[in-house]
Amino acid sequence: MLQSPKLAILQSLDAMDSAQMEEVLMHIKSILNQPERNPDYRNFKKEAMKEIRQALRKEKKNKLRIAA
């Protein structure tokens, strides 16, 4: 059965340690800090960063819940 891309990304994030996560975030930031290429770039960037923040908060809450 094929996994959805979103599920595959979440599973790969679960397998990462903090150093690997930091490397991924730096890569994402380097991509997002490139010059604007189209009018929707800012909206896309804003939405992407919002989703990343939400995912990281959710991951942090899950880890805290497991540790408790």
N, C-alpha and C positions, 0 to 999 in steps of 0.2 A: 504494500500500500504506500502510495506517495504521500510525503508529508507536505504540509503547506509551508511556504517560505518563512512565514512568521513563526511557526512552531519550530522549524529547524534552527532559526536564529536564537530563539529562547533557549532551546536545548544546548546549543553551543555556548551561550553565555553562562548557563548553569555549570558547565564543565570548566570554565576559566577561573584562574586565580586572580588576585587583585592586580598583579603586574600586567597580566595579559589584558584585563579589562581596561587598564589605564592606556595601554598601547592602542587598543581599539578606539577609545575615546579620542586620543591624539590624532589618529588617522581620520576619524570622522570630522574633527575640528579642522584639519588641514583641507579636507574636501569642501567643507562649508565656508571656509574663509577665502575661497577663490573668488575672483571678480564675478560680478553678476553677469549672467549670460542671457537672461530673458526677464520679462516683467514680473513673472510669477516666482522668481527666485527667492525674494524675501519671505513671501508667504510659505513657500515650501520649506525654507530654512526654519522659520518660526514653528511650523507644525512638526518638523523632524526633531527639533530640540525639545519640544513639549513632550513628544512621545518617548524620547530617550529619558528625560527626567522622570516621567511617570514609571517607566520600566525599572529604572534604578531605584526609585523609592519603593516600588512593590517588592523588588528583590531584597532590599535592605530590611523591610518589614518581615518578609518571610524568614530571613536568616535570624532576625531577632526573636521571632516567635519560636523557631526551632531551638535556639540556644536557651530559651527560658524554661 
